């Protein structure tokens, strides 16, 4: 399909969200998270994935959704920002979908000021918000996270 973009659909409660598939590495079942002192509030801690310490990000806070206890039914989306690899906590992943570029609307046209949203698509009569991972992990917060990871990484990789 030419001029199309593939996205990974996921849920956080009722709303449907998506990530550009190019940023997604894989989806895994939730595992125990180790706390990370001095991390930004939306970073729940870290997990060890094949020897690499990866921060776990609760993107619910970015969208004003209430937090909830992570359970074994939750999933982590392992994804890559321009800065680093992250694990996003989501309720469920509902699949991959290709959209033609003309079916996607820039966030500024629909939701002015929605800094964490890259675009919007319509699917089955409902809107899907396409997340911008680089905005979620903004520069200042990325620096705080980097410092916390440097301080706390040694104890999680031993």
Secondary structure, DSSP 4 states (H G I P E B T S, - for coil): -TTEEEEEEEEETTEEEEEEGGGEEEEEE----B--TT--TTEEEEEEETTEEEEEE-TTGGGTPPP----TT-EEEEEE-SS-EEEEEESEEEEEEEEEGGGEEEHHHHSTT-TTEEEEEEETTEEEEEE-HHHHT-HHHHHHHHHHHHHHHHHHH-
